[in-house]
Amino acid sequence: MVTDPGDYHWSSYRANAQCVADNLVKPHERYLALGRKGALGESACRELFRAELEPETVDEIRIATNGNHVLGDSTLANQITQALGHQVQPGTPGRPRKTNK
């Protein structure tokens, strides 16, 4: 979508990696707990974006996001299914089979 993550309007990259004020971005408590502030924190955040993801990985993320599914193994999916009370993995396509009564 963009060459540099800081150019994407809806990204928190500018606030976290470039220390640009953003009224919509509130750092998560776990991010703050890392204790990385200033240049060290910005550097650590920028490092996350240095490596380009493999196309297959991008496709997996896109499919999971578009389908509102969990991206992870079956153990994680089962734990989330139990916690939420609804299916978080793709189902079997098509209509359910009719049962003879």
N, C-alpha and C positions, 0 to 999 in steps of 0.2 A: 504494500500500500504506500509506504514511504521509504526513502532510503535511510533516514535517520529516525530513531524512535522519538526523539524530541520534536520532530515535525508533525507527529500525529496529534491532532487536536484533543482527542479524548484519552490520551495516555497520561499516566501519573509520572512518567519518566522525567519530565522537566522539573517537577517538584522534588522528586527523590534523588535524581542523579545530577541535576544541574542547579539545584537549590533556588529555583524560580518560584516565587510566591504564587500560590493557587488557593483561592478561597474554598474550592470544592474538595481539595485533597486534605484528608486528615490522616496522618500516619497511624497505622494500626499499633496497638500496644505491644505486640510482639516485635514489630519492626523497631520501635523505640527501645525495647528491652535489649536489643543487640548492643546498645551503648555506642554505636558508631555515629558520630556527629561531625559536621563540617566536612572537610576535604576527604577524610578517611571513609565516611559513609557514602559520599558521592562517588568516590572511586570504586567502592565495593558494588554499588548499584550499577554503575556503568559497565563493570566487568561482566555482569549477568547478560549483557546484550552483545558482547563481542563475538561470540561463536554463533554462526548461522545454523539454524536447525535443518536437519535432513528433510527433504520434501515429503517423505513418508510420515515423519513425525508431525509435520504441519498438517497433512491430510487427516491424520488421526485426531488431532486437536480440533480441526474444523468440523469433522463428522460428529464428534462428541458434543461440541458446542451447538451446532445446528440442530441436533437431535435431542438436546437437553439430557444427555446421558453422561454417566460417570466415565472418566478416562482413568483406567487403572485395572488392576487384576480383579478376579471374581471375588476374592476375599473382601476387598475394599467395597466393591459393589454390593455384596450381601450385607455388610455392616451398615452402609448408607441406606439400603432398602429397608432394613429393620428399623433404623432410626427415624426415617421419614414416613414409613408406612405405605410406600408405593414403589413401583418398579423404577429402577434407574438405569437399566440396560435395555438395548433394543429387543423388542419382542419378535415373535415369529410372524412374518408377513402373511397377509390374507385373513379371511374370516375364520372364526372358530368353526370346527366341524359340527354339524348337527348330530345330536344323539337321538337314537330311536327310543321312544318311550313305550 
